[in-house]
Amino acid sequence: MPQVLEQPDGRWAWVVLLACMVTQALTLGFPSCIGVFFTDLQRDFQATNSEISWFPSIMGAMLHGGGPLCSILIKRFGCRVTMILGGMLSSLGMVVSSFSGSLSQLFLTAGLITGLGMCFSFQSSITVMGLYFVSRRPLANALASIGNSLGVTLWPLLARYLLETLGWRGAFLIFGGILLHCCVCGAILRPVATHVAPEPKEDPPPPSKTPTRSCLATCISSIRYHLALDLLRHNMGFCIYVVGVTWMTLGFPLPHIFLVPYAMHHGVDQYWAAMLMSVIGFCNIFLRPVAGLLAGRKSLAAYRKYLFTAAILVNGLTNLICTVSADFSVLLSYCLVYSLSMCGIGILIFEVLMDTVPMDRFPSALGLFTVLCGVASLISPPLAGLLLDMTNNFKSIFYVSSFVLLSASLFIGGGFYAEEKKKKKKLKQNGQAKVEDVISESAPMQGLSSEDKDGARKQLCPESICYVTSV
C-alpha cells in the first residue's frame, strides 16, 4: 500500500512546526543551563576553569559537528528516524553522566553522547522545516526558533531548582528523562512530498568496458558530496558565509557560558544570576515572531544577509556593556539589549544559508557548516577559560567576544557586497557581449535593398531579436 505524503505548506506543517519548536527548546536551548553547574562541578572534581570549560565545549562541538553524519542518516533513513535516534542518544548520555566519577567520564557521556544526540534531533528539525514550508519559510523558521528562546528561558530556572533540591547528579538524571521527548517530536514528522522527481526504476545497464571506480575513489566522492566541498569551491557566497560564521562562533557562545559565573563572582545571588539567561530567552519569545514577519517580507528578501551582518555587529557592541559594571541592573540592561541582536542572529542564520545554497543540497551544506562551527565551539570555551585563569578577570572574555563578533560582521558584510558587485559586473559584461553578437550578425544587412533586408531579418534567430528587445 503506497504511503500518503504530506503536502508542503499544508495543515500538518503547523503540527510539524510545533514539534520542531519543542525539539529546539530541548536541544539548542540546553547548553544555556551549563553555567549553573559550573561552580559545583569545579568543586566536586577539583578542576580549574579551563578544565571545566571542556564540558560545554565538547557538548557544543558535537551539537554542531555531527552534521555530516546527521545528513547521511537523513538521506538514508529520513528526518523522523534520525530525530528519534537523537532523542534516545541524548537521554542515554545524560542518564549515564549522573553516575560519572571523573571529568573524562563526564566528557564522554554528557559531552560526546548527549551532544551527538542533540545534533541529530536539532538538525533534523531544521531540515524538515525547509521541506514542509516553502512560501512561508522565513516566518516558520522564526516561529520554530522560539523554541530556542523557551529553552534559554526555562532550562536555567529548572537547573537552578534541581541543583538545590537534588544536586547536579539528580538534575542530570531528570534531564535524561526530559530529553526523551525528542522521540515524541520525531514521531510527528510524517514524510513530506518534495518537488524533486523520483529516480526512474530501470533495468541495470549492460556492463561497460570502462573500469569501475575503486573503493577509495567512491569514498572520497561520497565524502566530498556529504561535506558539500563542491559548493565550497564553486559557490563563493557559501564560502564567505561559512568562514564568517565559523569565526563568529568563536565569540558568540561565550556570554551564554560565562555570564552566570561572572555575575556570581561579583556578588549577585545564584537565583538572580540564573535569571539573567532566562530574561534573554523570555524577550526572544516575543521578538522572534515579529522579526520573522519582517524577514519574510519580499521587499527585504534581498537584504537578509545584510540584516544578519547588522545583527552580528550589534551583538558584538552589546557585549561591551558587561565591561562597564557587574551590577545586576547593568547586567539586566545588557540582557535586554543582547536579546535583540540574538533574535536577529537566531532567525536569520539558517535562512541566509537556505538562500545561499539550493534546497536539495541544504543537508550537505548544513553538515559542513555545523562541522566548522563545532570545531569553533570546541576550542572557544577552553581558550576563554584559560584566559580567565591567566587574567582572573571576566571582562577580558567579553572584550575578546566583542572583537571576534565585530570582525566577523565586517568580513561577512564586505564579502557579500564584493560578491554581489562582481556578479552584477559579470552579468553586465555578458549582456553587452550578446548584444554585440546580435548587432554583428545584423551588420551584413547594411547596403541591401529593403526587400533583401526583410528577407534577412526573417532568417535571424528569433531568440536574438527577443533578447535585444528585452535589453
N, C-alpha and C positions, 0 to 999 in steps of 0.2 A: 504494500500500500504506500503510495508516494506521500512524502511528508509535506504538509502545508507550510509555506513560508510566509512570514510576516512582511508587510509592505513598509518601506521607509515613510516616515512622517505620518504613520497611522496611529490608531488609538493605543496599541500595545507599546508604542515607542515611549509614551509617557510613563508607563509602568517600568520599562527598562531604565528610563531616566531616574526614577526613584531608587531603583536598585543600585545604579551607578553612584548616586549621591551617598547612599549608605556605605557603599564599598569605599569610596574616597574618604569618608569620615572615619572608617575603621582602619584604613591603611595609611593614607597620606597624612592624616592628622595625628597619627600615633606618636611619631618622634617628638612632637611638641611637649610631651609629658616626661621625657627622659631627664630633663633638667631637675625635676622634682626629686628624683632618686640620686642625684649626683653626689650630695654630701654623705648620704647613708652608705652608698656603695664604696665611696672613698674611705669611710671609716671602717667598714667591715672587712674590706680586702687590703687595708693599709697601703693604698696606692696613691700616686701623685695625680695631679690634674691631667697631665699628658697621658698617663696610662688609662685613666677612666674615660678620657675622651675617645679612645678607640672603640668603646661600646656603641655610642650613637653613630660614629663614623662608619663602622662596619655595617650596621643596620641600614644607614642611608645609602651606602655604596651598593649593597645588594638590592635595595629598593629600586635603585636606578640601573645598576649594572647588569641585572639579569635580563635585560631587554632582548638580546639576540635569542637566548633560549626560549624566552616567552613568545617571541614572534614565530619560532619554529613550531612550538606547541599550538599556537593559534592557527597556523596554516594547516597543521596536521589534524588537530582534534577540534578546533573551534574555540570560541570565547567562553562558552558555557563550561566545558570540561576544564579548561585552564583556570578559570576563576574558582571553581570548586576545589581543584588541586591546591591552589594558592591558599585558600582558607584553611585547608587541612594542615598544610605545612606551617603556616604562621601560628596556628593554635598549638601544634605539637612543639614548636620551638619555645614558646612562652611557658608551657606547662613543664617541660624538661628543665628550663632555665631556673625555675623556682627551687630546684634541688642542686644548683651549682655550688661547688665547693671552692672554686678558684676563678680568677678572671678569664683564663683561657677557655674554661667550660662555658662561661657566660658569653664570651665572644662567639663560640661555635653555635650555641643554641639560640639565644635571643638575638645575636647579631647576624649570623650567617643563615640559619634555617628560617627564622621568622622574617628576616629581611627579604629572602628569596620568595617566600610565600606571599608576602605583601606585594612584591613586584608582579607576580603572576596575576593576582587579583586586580591590582590597580591598573596595570597596562591593558588588561582585558577590558576593563570598563572604558578606558579611553578609546580603544579600537572599536568597540561595539557602538559607541556614541557616534562615531564617524559613519557607521553603516546604517544606523537607524534614522539619522537625521541628515537631511540634505539642504532643504530651503531654510530651515531654522537652526542650523548648526551652531552659529555663534551664541544664540540665546540658550540652546540646550547645553552647550559646554559651560556657560556661565552658571546656569542653574545646577548642573552637576557639581561644579566646583564649590557650591555652597556646602557640600559635604565636608570638604576640607576645612571650611570655616567652623562648621559644627564640631568637627573633631578637635580643632585647636581650642575651641571654647570649652568643651566638656572633658576631654582627656586630662588636662592638668588638675581640674577640680576633683575628678574621680580618683586620680592618682594620689592627690593630697589626702583625701579621705581614707582610701585603702591603706596608704602608708601609715597613717596614725592609728588605724584600728588593727590591721593585720601584718604590718611590716612589708618590706619590699618583696619578700618571697611569697607571701599570701596575695599581694597585689598582682604579681606576675601570674600566679595560678588563676586568678579571676580573669585577667586579661586573656589568657588562653581560651577560656570559655566564651568570652565576648567575641573574639576574632573568628569563632566558628560560624558566625552569622554571614560571613563572606560566602559560605557554601549555599546558604539560603538565597542570597542575592544572585549567585551563579545559576541556580536552578530556574530563575525567572527569565534568563536570556534565551529566548526562542530563536531558532535560525531565521535570518532575515534575507529577503530577496535582494540581490545586487544587480547592477547594470552590466556586470561582466558576463559575457556569453559563455556558457559551459563548453568545455572542450568536447568535440565530437568523438564518439567511440568508433573507431575504425579498426579494421584488421591490421595486425602488425605488419609493417613494411618488410619487403624481402631484404635479406642480409646484403649489405653493400660491401664493396671491395675495399672501402676506406677503413683503416684501422680504428677501432674504438678507443675512446679516451681512457687513460689509466685511472686507477682509483685515486691517486694523488691529485690529478687534474680535476676529477669530479668533485673532490672535497674542497679544493681551492675555489672552484666555480661556485659551489654551494655557499661557502663562507663569504665570498665576495657579494653574492646576491643578498644573503640574510643580513649582512652588515652594511648594505647599501653603499659599498665602496664605489660602484659605478656612478651613483648620484653625487658622491663626494668629488669625483673627477669632472663630471660634465655639468653639474648644477652649481653655479657659483653662489647663488643665493642661499642654497642649503649649506654650503661650506662656510659662508660668513656667519650664518645663524648658529651652526653647531659650535664653531670656535668661540664665538662671542658668549653664548650661553654657558658653555663649559667654563670659561673664565669667570663669568658671573657667579657660577655655583661655588666657587672657592670662597666667596664672601657672603652670599645670600643666607645660608643656614646658620651662620654664627650667632646672630641675635636670638634665634629660637633656642639655642643650646645654652648660651651664657647670660641671657637676660635675668633669669630667675636667680642663679648664683650671684650675679652682680648686685641685685637688689638685696639679697640676704646678707651679702658681705658688708653692705653699708647700713645694716640695722633694720631693714624692712622685715616685718613679720613674715613667717613662712607662708601663711594663708594668703596674705595680700600680695606677696611676691608671685605665687602661682596664679593669682587673679589677673596679673598683667597680661599673661599669654591668653587668658580667656577673654579679656577685653578686645584683643586683636581679632580673635575669631568671631566674637559676637558682632563687632562692627562689620565684618566681611559678610555676615549672613544677609544684611540689608543692602550692602553696597554692590555686591556681585550681580544680582538681577538687574539693577539699574545700569551698571556698566556693561552687562551683556546686551541689553537692549540698544545701548548706544553703539557698541561694537558691531552689532548686527545690521545697522543701517547701511544701505547700499552706497550712500554718499561718503561713508567713512571706510568702505571696504579696501580702497587702495592705500589708505593711510594707517592700517592696523599695525604694520611693522614699526612705523614711526611712533605710534602711540605706545607700543611695547617698549621702545627705546626710551621714551619720556618717563615711563613708569619706573624703569631701572634707574634712571638719573635721579628721580625724586627719592627713590628708596635709598640710594647712596647718600644723598644730602640729609635725609632724615636721621640716619644713624649718628650723625654728629651731635644730635640733641643729647644723647646719653653721655657725651663727654663734658657737657656743661655742669651737670649735677646729678647725684644719685638720689635726690629727694623723691618721695613717692609721687608728689604732684607733677614733678618734671617727667618722671618715667611714665606716668599716666598720659600726659600730653604727647609724649613720644609714641606711645602705643596707638593713640587716636590718629596721629598723622601717618604713622607707619602702616596702619591698616589700609589707608587709601592707596598707597603705592603697591602694597602687597596684593590688593584687589586687582589692580591693572595687570600685574605680572601673572597672577594666577589664572585669569580668564583668557589671556592672550598668548601664553607660552605655547600651548598646543594648537591654538587657532592659527597662529602665524606659521607653525610647522605644516599644518594642513594646506595652507595657501602656498607654501613653497614647493611641496612635492606632490606628485599625483597620488590619489587616494589608494590606488592599488599597490603602491609602494610604501604607504604610510607605516605599516607594521615594521618593515625592514628599516626605514628611516628612523622610526621611534626607537628601534633596538640600538642602532649606532649612537643615536643621540643620548639615550639613557646610559650606555656603557661609558661614554666620556664624562657625563655628569656624575656617574657613580664613582669613577676614579677621582674626580674633584671632591666629591663628598667624602671619600675615604681619607684623603690626606688633609683636608681642610681643618676639621676639629682637632686632630692631634697636633698639627702645627700651631693652631691657636692655643691649645693647652700648653705646649712647650714655650710659646711666647709669654703666656701668663706665669709659668714657673720662673722664667728668666727675669721678668719685669715686676711681677707681683702687682700688676696694675691692669684692671679690667678695661680701662679706657683705651689701651693700645689695641685691643681686639676690635673695638668699634671704629678706630681710626683705619685699621687695615681693611675692615669690611667696606668702609666708605670708599677707600681708594680703589678697591677691586671693582665695585659696582659702577663707580663713575667712569673708570677706564673702559669697562665692558660696554657701557651705553654709548660712549663715543665711538668705539670700534664698530658696533653693530649699526648705528645710525649712519656713520660715514661710509661703511661698506655697502649698505643697501642703496644709499644715494649714488655712489660711484657706479654700482652695477646697473641701476636704472638709467643713469645718464648714458652709459656705454651702450645699453640695449637700444635706446632711442636713436643714438647716433648711427648704430649699425642698421636699424630699420630704415632710417632716412637715406643712408647710402645705397641700400638695396633697392629702395623705391626709385631713386634717381637713376640707378643703373638700368632698371626695367623700362623706365620712360625713355631713356636714351636709345635702348634697343628697339623700341617701337618706332621712335622717330627715324632711326636709321633704316628700318625696313620700309618706311613710307617715303624716304628721300628719293628713291629712283622714280617716283611718280612725277617729279618735277620735270617739266618740259614736255609732258604728254598732253594730248588733247583731252577735252572734258569727258568724251566717251571712254577713252582709254583709262582715265583716272577712275571713272565709275567702275569699270571692269576690274581694275586692280584693287580697288577698295573692297570689292566683293570677295576677292581672293584672300584678303588679310584675315588673320586669326581673330575670331570674334572675342576671344578672351583678352587679347591685347587691347582691342578697342574699348572694352568694358573697363579694363584696368586704367587706361588713360582718362576715361570719363570719371572714374571714381577718384583719381588723383586730383 
